[in-house]
Amino acid sequence: MTHRVAIVTGSGSGIGRAIAHRLAANGDQLVIVDREADRGEATVASITAAGGEARFITCDVSSTESVQAMVAAVIGAFGQIDVLVNNAGIPGPGAQVDTFPDDDWDRVLAINLGGVFRCTKYAVPYLERSGRGAIVNIASTFGMIGAPETPAYAAAKGGVVNLTRQLAVDLGPRGIRVNAVSPGYVNNDMARRGESMTAEQAAGRWAEREAAAALQPLGRQGETDEIAAVVAFLASDAASFMTGAIVPVDGGCTATFNRGSR
């Protein structure tokens, strides 16, 4: 687990930050990738304060040029890439398809699905050179089942699920394992920020999430560290015979037919 270089996109906050901390605690050198420099640098500071090694590189995963520059910077700084965690994502607005804005559809797909494609594409030569390359994509239970008023998010995360399987087929013979984690309701600041909502709307959305999580078998939202633990396992040599797996970490929500109401 030592002397690996791991890229975690969207690691300035939430699940991505927890993943970066877990990998750093395992001895990996972390590349913190985020669009927001202040958040990314804060993650670097917290990792180094805990005795880990990390560097921040700004990147917009919806931009080919930005991803190419990020990968080039990683190679310039470290000379290798061993682990790629495609975590960057946005929720998008909640609306049914006939009222869903076209611009939001394009933006959600470009980041949540296109970002996985771009980061993987440009990191693959170095992951192959590693000899033990591992990719972990962050999907969602909303990409495995139908969820209300999430056409773009569900489509993007469903794409991540099957792109993971497809990449496992193509990249396995090249020595790269590709798996995905599908979180359920998680106590994640992406849900809390509600950047496009008023404070009242954000509070209402959070209350809805809490109520929905309470209906699941484990009856609560997960913590970001619980997602990070599974990601770290999939990225590790302990999962050396796992590829193409879609692992729900969801408190049982995809395992049940819930007759409650949301």
Secondary structure, 3 states (H helix, E strand, C coil): CCCCEEEEECCCCHHHHHHHHHHHHCCCEEEEEECCHHHHHHHHHHHHHCCCEEEEEECCCCCHHHHHHHHHHHHHHHCCCCEEEECCCCCCCCCCHHHCCHHHHHHHHHHHCHHHHHHHHHHHHHHHHHCCEEEEEECCHHHCCCCCCCHHHHHHHHHHHHHHHHHHHHHHHHCEEEEEEEECCECCHHHHHCCCCCHHHHHHHHHHHHHHHHCCCCCCCECHHHHHHHHHHHHCHHHCCCCCCEEEECCCHHHCCCCCCC
